[in-house]
């Protein structure tokens, strides 16, 4: 299985992910030509060789009308006290009058130059000489790009995750979230290029390490925010993250949203035969290499670490246990089942087992305590081996039917979806066995 592993132990900014994936390409020049013909007016992307701690990698520089946002930011930071840890794009609020008091919130995506405002900011357009793009504006720009429909859909989903997080952080509706025009075009380029790279690389499975979000604080227009910033923390819910010793913001909302959208599971690097390694470099220098590493290779079969959470209950009705099981499955459990057991004092009871991936463990523990009467939960970590599964559609005289196809370890199996069998049986007034027989004859 073609597997992509992302090492986010030094953070996960959108431009760093982009550069790491870019290094995995066979034809890099052709890809850059495609990127620079996207249709984003005035935007060009330039890969720059960059060394961190003696390791050579790539930094992706986005130029808007010939100017590098990163270089503008570095020039601005020279005016600040170097003992402070300023947000990567504080330069954007130079245009604001700091003696003027605002009643609205601002947030920044430091690597992708997004300056997000609430809707009330439109009252200040003339004073600030700013223009803002709504989510609808962003979607319209993405729809006009020269990319596939899949890339467009994925880019819009990533932006939707960011807008939802900003909406939650500021307590305003998503429709009131607006992106600063200064950063709109290069931010769209960043998100879109990551989506294009993943389409180009075509990994069957993406795994990422737990995310190092950095530590300390970032300076924004209206004060100091803790790391991770509120929007980043919101997006990284249900994803393993930790505060590292580097006093800087290492994971941005855009980086977090890309991980949320594309990564299948988080944890240790699976056993894989690696063919290519990419290093995506950030602009800042730390005592550790400021980079995202991407490993592209093959895993023999689909295996993963899973967690089995179990508990015994003897004071719940079957209806309540059924409801709880449905909630576990709806929230991402791989399996949830019950087994009749004998408990202390010879009471009959139920053994409840919930199986999930490691990144869903905390969520499932909360749900088990919420929806059952248990006072304790047992955990068992094990490795799961699974056949590769897909749904294929087949045209028959009864219309389209869906077939579950599973293969791996020298085994291939196919099974018609029960709902399709049942539909045909009802329509033809015959048994399911007869439907299976008629379909087998074709």
Secondary structure as GFF3:
##gff-version 3
##sequence-region A 1 442
A	DSSP	beta_strand	2	7	.	.	.	ID=ss1
A	DSSP	alpha_helix	14	22	.	.	.	ID=ss2
A	DSSP	alpha_helix	28	35	.	.	.	ID=ss3
A	DSSP	beta_strand	43	52	.	.	.	ID=ss4
A	DSSP	beta_strand	55	64	.	.	.	ID=ss5
A	DSSP	beta_strand	67	68	.	.	.	ID=ss6
A	DSSP	alpha_helix	69	77	.	.	.	ID=ss7
A	DSSP	three_ten_helix	90	95	.	.	.	ID=ss8
A	DSSP	beta_strand	106	109	.	.	.	ID=ss9
A	DSSP	beta_strand	114	117	.	.	.	ID=ss10
A	DSSP	three_ten_helix	119	124	.	.	.	ID=ss11
A	DSSP	alpha_helix	125	128	.	.	.	ID=ss12
A	DSSP	beta_strand	132	134	.	.	.	ID=ss13
A	DSSP	alpha_helix	135	143	.	.	.	ID=ss14
A	DSSP	alpha_helix	149	170	.	.	.	ID=ss15
A	DSSP	three_ten_helix	174	176	.	.	.	ID=ss16
A	DSSP	beta_strand	178	180	.	.	.	ID=ss17
A	DSSP	alpha_helix	181	201	.	.	.	ID=ss18
A	DSSP	beta_strand	205	208	.	.	.	ID=ss19
A	DSSP	beta_strand	211	212	.	.	.	ID=ss20
A	DSSP	beta_strand	217	220	.	.	.	ID=ss21
A	DSSP	beta_strand	223	226	.	.	.	ID=ss22
A	DSSP	alpha_helix	230	235	.	.	.	ID=ss23
A	DSSP	beta_strand	241	242	.	.	.	ID=ss24
A	DSSP	alpha_helix	253	262	.	.	.	ID=ss25
A	DSSP	beta_strand	265	266	.	.	.	ID=ss26
A	DSSP	beta_strand	273	281	.	.	.	ID=ss27
A	DSSP	beta_strand	291	298	.	.	.	ID=ss28
A	DSSP	beta_strand	302	313	.	.	.	ID=ss29
A	DSSP	alpha_helix	318	330	.	.	.	ID=ss30
A	DSSP	beta_strand	335	342	.	.	.	ID=ss31
A	DSSP	three_ten_helix	344	346	.	.	.	ID=ss32
A	DSSP	beta_strand	348	357	.	.	.	ID=ss33
A	DSSP	three_ten_helix	358	360	.	.	.	ID=ss34
A	DSSP	alpha_helix	361	371	.	.	.	ID=ss35
A	DSSP	beta_strand	378	386	.	.	.	ID=ss36
A	DSSP	beta_strand	388	396	.	.	.	ID=ss37
A	DSSP	beta_strand	399	408	.	.	.	ID=ss38
A	DSSP	beta_strand	411	416	.	.	.	ID=ss39
A	DSSP	alpha_helix	418	428	.	.	.	ID=ss40
A	DSSP	alpha_helix	432	440	.	.	.	ID=ss41
###
